[in-house]
Each structure stands twice: as C-alpha cells, then as structure tokens.
C-alpha cells in the first residue's frame, strides 16, 4: 500500500511540475509575445511616423505650390554672378531695337522677380529642348510677342553651347529650328489675332469675327498669344480702313468694344478648335508702357529715359490697366477655363519703368514700350517655364 501511495504522490508531484512548467512557459510566451508585439508596434510606429513625415512634406509642398501666385511679388536686387541669364553679345537673335548694350547704367540687370510665397524656378533651356524634342512652340501677336520670342530664343540658345540652328521665313512668320533637338520656335505676326483682309473696292478690313490663321496655329504644341498695342492706333498708323462686326461694315467704332469682341472671337476659337490634349495655350498679359510719370507716382516726369530703378513693392500706383482688366473678365467667362493659362505679367512689368531701351538702342526715338534684352522679358519666360511644367 505504501508503494501505491508513493506512486500516487510521485504522479501528483509530476503533474504539479508539468502544470508549473506550463504556467511558466505561458508566462514566458506572454512576455515574449508582448516584447515581440512591442517591437513590431515600435517598428510600425516608426514606419507610420516616417510615412506621416513624407506625406506631410508632400502635402506641404503641394500647399506651397497651390497657394503660391508666381505673379504676385516684388523686384529685388540680386548680385548673384549667374544673373543675367545670358549675355546679350552671345545671342544672335536680338534685334537692335531691343539691344541695350550701349546703355550706360547696368543696374536694370541686377533685379530679379521674387514671388511673395515661393521662389521662381530658374529657366532650364536644356529641359525645354528635351521635353519638346520634335515639337513646335509658337508665339502669336505683335512686337511685344517679338520681344518675348527673342528672349526665349536666347534662353534656349545659351543652354546648349555650340547648338546648331537654322531659320525659316514666310510672309507672316519666322521659325528658328534648333536642329540638335528638332525643336521649332516660331513667331507668327498677328497684330489683332482676328483677321485683317484686303477686299476689292473697299480696302483693308479688320474682321472681328474671323480667325483664318487658326489652321496654321493649332498645328503647334504650345501657343503663346498676345494682342493690344494696335487696337487704339489711329490714322495714319492704323493698319485697316474698315471694321467688320457681325456682318456689318463700319468706318470706325469704339476701340475698347472692338478689342472685347475680337478677344471673345479668339477665346471661342480656342475652345472649339484647339485640342487641349495636344496643344497648350497661353495668353501673354499686357506688358505696360511708361510715358507718364503720374502712373508710377512721379507727376511731371515724361517718358522712361532717366529711369534706373523699378517701382519698389508689389503695387503699381497706376493700378491695373484697362486692357488687362478686359482680358481677365473675358477669360473668367470662358466655358472651358482650363483651356487658356494667363501669363499674368502685367503688374510685374509695369513696376519695371527702368527696363525699357529708351534711347539706348538702334531705334530712332525713345522706346518706353518694349523692354531691353537681356532684361524683363527673360522673367516673362521664367514664368512661362514654371507654368509650362
């Protein structure tokens, strides 16, 4: 019997040992599980925090981009040696009317446009050439389009040293072909965007409801339009004899009304004729002349000849000119607002009363309408570059 008691005792002792082992093992497993879970949790938290930081940075960059109006800011002194973006003497495209190499002061080259909420990207001509390889960029408008066009050509030309190019001319256009990249950059002369046609026994007719050149324009991949300077010209400089409006022929009419109708015809053409998946459309805002000092807060000053500094700050005393107001109103009423991007260079250009050739170029007279090259139009193209990409 003692033997049975002993065996029972051993059995109970063994069971208790096994039970204790299970408890210990479960406890160890629990601790290990908690440790393992904590490690996983910490790792997950680390990943989550890292991801959160990345997302926050991306969101922050997006917010900065979306909240930054590149066209609001001021001109600041920039003594960086890399400015200006090119040397006038190294660019073969600048006409003497824009060439200010004889200008005695060089201060006008030391200003850069500083947007209020972000930085303006530096123009990268090589980037443009690569992304638009085999494509065409076309400027359409008057002599301010020419001003902009030649700046753009210079910016591309100096980006690739020794780049080959050739020029092609037609009655209404000039095209520079950068052969290494097969990029075509065209200037199409069109003072009003709408048509001016010579009709027998009548003469030159400005047709506010007609755009026949559009068939040529929409073949390009990027279009940059501009018009305004010639709408208020009177005889003998006006390049038309009659105006056709809605099928009616008139000797003359209110020029502001005519400008609005012509602009609306152009907007309708863009919305109905241009394929936005193929062609990007920009409108180059009114750039601004400086003939009257009261416009920039200096009554009594006539012309821009002695101006060597811009209007400081972000506000132009003369306010937004009528032409720019009309453009904004017309574009705001578009059905497809995404069809046209406004390069809103008006205020920033008006601030640059010092940026004109004045009497320091090849033009016989004082030019306070166009801008020196290099100079303000290079900033227009920096803004164009930032908006394009």
WOUR-V133810 format. One record per backbone hydrogen bond with DSSP energy under -1.0 kcal/mol. NH is the residue of the N-H (numbers start at 1). CO is the residue of the C=O. E is the energy in kcal/mol with one decimal. If there is no record, write none. Layout:
NH/CO/E ; NH/CO/E
This chain:
5/1/-2.6 ; 6/2/-2.9 ; 7/3/-2.1 ; 8/4/-2.2 ; 9/5/-2.7 ; 10/6/-2.8 ; 11/7/-2.3 ; 12/8/-2.7 ; 13/9/-2.9 ; 14/10/-2.7 ; 15/11/-2.4 ; 16/12/-2.6 ; 17/13/-2.4 ; 18/14/-2.7 ; 19/15/-2.7 ; 20/16/-2.7 ; 21/17/-2.6 ; 22/18/-2.5 ; 23/19/-2.5 ; 24/20/-3.0 ; 25/21/-3.3 ; 26/22/-3.3 ; 27/23/-2.7 ; 28/24/-3.2 ; 29/25/-3.2 ; 30/26/-2.9 ; 31/27/-2.7 ; 32/28/-3.3 ; 33/29/-3.1 ; 34/30/-2.9 ; 35/31/-3.1 ; 36/32/-3.6 ; 37/33/-3.4 ; 38/34/-2.9 ; 39/35/-2.4 ; 40/36/-2.6 ; 41/37/-3.6 ; 42/38/-3.3 ; 43/39/-2.4 ; 44/40/-3.0 ; 45/41/-3.2 ; 46/42/-2.8 ; 47/43/-2.6 ; 48/44/-3.3 ; 49/45/-3.4 ; 50/46/-2.7 ; 51/47/-3.2 ; 52/48/-3.2 ; 53/49/-2.7 ; 54/50/-2.2 ; 55/51/-3.2 ; 56/52/-3.0 ; 57/53/-2.3 ; 58/54/-2.6 ; 59/55/-3.4 ; 60/56/-2.9 ; 61/57/-2.8 ; 62/58/-2.4 ; 63/59/-2.9 ; 64/60/-2.9 ; 65/61/-2.6 ; 66/62/-3.2 ; 67/63/-2.5 ; 72/69/-1.8 ; 74/114/-1.8 ; 76/112/-2.5 ; 78/110/-3.9 ; 83/80/-1.6 ; 90/87/-2.0 ; 91/88/-1.3 ; 98/95/-1.9 ; 103/100/-1.9 ; 109/106/-1.6 ; 110/107/-2.0 ; 112/76/-2.6 ; 114/74/-2.8 ; 116/72/-2.5 ; 128/124/-1.7 ; 129/125/-2.4 ; 130/126/-2.3 ; 131/127/-2.4 ; 132/128/-1.9 ; 133/130/-1.1 ; 134/181/-1.5 ; 135/132/-2.1 ; 137/184/-3.0 ; 138/222/-3.0 ; 139/186/-3.3 ; 140/224/-2.8 ; 141/188/-1.8 ; 146/142/-1.4 ; 147/143/-2.2 ; 148/144/-2.0 ; 149/145/-3.0 ; 150/146/-2.6 ; 151/147/-1.3 ; 152/148/-2.2 ; 153/149/-2.4 ; 154/150/-2.1 ; 155/151/-2.3 ; 156/152/-2.0 ; 157/153/-2.8 ; 158/154/-2.3 ; 163/160/-1.5 ; 166/177/-1.6 ; 168/175/-2.9 ; 170/173/-2.7 ; 174/187/-1.9 ; 175/168/-3.0 ; 176/185/-2.7 ; 177/166/-3.2 ; 178/183/-2.8 ; 179/177/-1.2 ; 181/178/-1.3 ; 182/178/-1.4 ; 183/178/-1.5 ; 184/135/-2.6 ; 185/176/-2.5 ; 186/137/-2.8 ; 187/174/-2.7 ; 188/139/-3.3 ; 189/172/-3.2 ; 190/141/-2.4 ; 194/192/-1.8 ; 195/210/-2.4 ; 197/205/-2.3 ; 199/203/-2.9 ; 202/199/-1.9 ; 203/199/-2.5 ; 205/197/-3.2 ; 206/242/-3.0 ; 207/195/-3.0 ; 208/244/-2.3 ; 210/207/-1.3 ; 215/212/-1.1 ; 216/213/-1.4 ; 217/213/-1.9 ; 218/214/-2.5 ; 219/216/-1.2 ; 220/217/-2.1 ; 221/136/-2.2 ; 222/136/-1.4 ; 223/280/-2.9 ; 224/138/-2.6 ; 225/282/-2.7 ; 226/140/-1.6 ; 231/228/-1.9 ; 237/234/-1.3 ; 241/204/-2.7 ; 242/204/-2.2 ; 243/250/-3.0 ; 244/206/-3.0 ; 245/248/-2.7 ; 248/245/-1.4 ; 250/243/-3.0 ; 258/254/-2.2 ; 259/255/-2.6 ; 260/256/-2.3 ; 261/257/-2.2 ; 262/258/-2.6 ; 263/259/-2.6 ; 264/260/-2.4 ; 265/261/-2.0 ; 266/262/-1.9 ; 267/263/-2.4 ; 268/264/-2.4 ; 269/265/-1.9 ; 270/266/-2.3 ; 271/267/-2.4 ; 272/268/-1.8 ; 273/269/-2.8 ; 274/270/-1.4 ; 278/275/-1.8 ; 279/275/-2.8 ; 280/221/-2.4 ; 282/223/-3.0 ; 283/341/-2.4 ; 284/225/-3.7 ; 285/343/-2.4 ; 290/368/-2.0 ; 293/301/-3.3 ; 295/292/-1.9 ; 296/293/-1.2 ; 298/293/-3.1 ; 301/298/-1.9 ; 303/291/-1.9 ; 307/304/-1.7 ; 311/351/-3.1 ; 318/295/-1.2 ; 319/316/-2.4 ; 325/321/-1.9 ; 326/322/-2.4 ; 327/323/-2.2 ; 328/324/-2.1 ; 329/325/-2.1 ; 330/326/-2.6 ; 331/327/-2.6 ; 332/328/-1.9 ; 333/329/-1.1 ; 334/331/-1.2 ; 339/336/-2.1 ; 341/281/-2.3 ; 343/283/-2.7 ; 344/342/-1.5 ; 345/343/-2.3 ; 349/345/-1.9 ; 350/346/-2.4 ; 351/347/-2.0 ; 352/349/-1.0 ; 353/351/-1.3 ; 355/352/-1.7 ; 358/367/-2.3 ; 360/357/-2.6 ; 362/96/-2.5 ; 365/363/-1.3 ; 367/358/-2.5 ; 372/355/-2.7 ; 373/98/-2.6 ; 378/375/-1.5 ; 379/376/-1.4 ; 380/376/-1.5 ; 381/377/-1.9 ; 382/378/-1.5 ; 383/379/-2.4 ; 384/380/-2.1 ; 385/381/-2.5 ; 386/382/-2.5 ; 387/383/-2.2 ; 388/384/-2.5 ; 389/385/-1.8
